[in-house]
């Protein structure tokens, strides 16, 4: 909520979010509270848990040995796994409790509150529900996307640019989040734009480029930006979908690997996978895999029955 509202970056390592913990112990059945200590330097739930574990055990040990607990501020040292004294606070005035005559009461009318409320950004929960309803995304996808406001914004911009919602979600949740993790960078620091990703998805859907080539181009787009169609043409990466060209690749793969063809004749169907791999290698990953697979299987069946092309 804080990040969506732009209130804080919520970077724990930089101390954007911190909390203090007051704690005390008392014997079972005791009506009065024990003397409390205040623990500083906490910025994670795990830190709070570990600090309390240590400090409560420390206070119990002091009391059971006949000592007294000092009302003081202590700091939590994560590396040492212990709390250490910072300063004592014996009385209320040590906490700087005093009236401030220049601070007047603030009274807000309902209209003002509602006007401010209307300017707040959409909450993650509401956005998650909208992603499921408007884009037909599974609950898991929606949850992953809205966890980072910038990522959710990128997704919506990609859909607006023409990408199918589920395809955009798949690319962002896999390739984009992986790239962000590898570079330890937010999506805003990647050079790829929503429009480029939408076009990349379109090129795959139209079988202009293969999925493997698209992933290769995606990495380049993240690093340098650009137009995926232009990059594919400049590098000669356009997918080979023409039946005649694919027929030639199939013939070449079979001619160069007669052993695999013989294995297929002997009933070793796994040989077809090897031949398919050779086709993709020779085409540098540009052959339309489904069409190439269809032509290869037809050619092998004809060869097995003694027929021709």
Buried (B, 14 or more C-beta within 10 A) or exposed (E): EEBBEEEEEEEEEEEBBEEEBEBBBEEEEEEEEBBBBBBBBBBBEEBBEBBBEBBBEBBBEBBEEEEEBEBBBBBBEBEEEBBEEBEEBEEEEEEEEEEEEEEEEEEEEEEEEEEEEEEEEEEBEEBBBBBBEEBEBEEEBBBBBBEBBEBBBBBBBBBEBEBBBBBBBEBBBEBBBEBBEEEEEEBEEBEBBBBBBBBBBBBBEEBBBBEBBBBBBBEBBBEEEBBBBEBBEEEEBBBBBEEEBBBEBBBBBBEEBEEBBEBBEEEEEEBBEBBBEBBBEBBBBBBBBEBBBBBBBEBBEEBEEEEEE
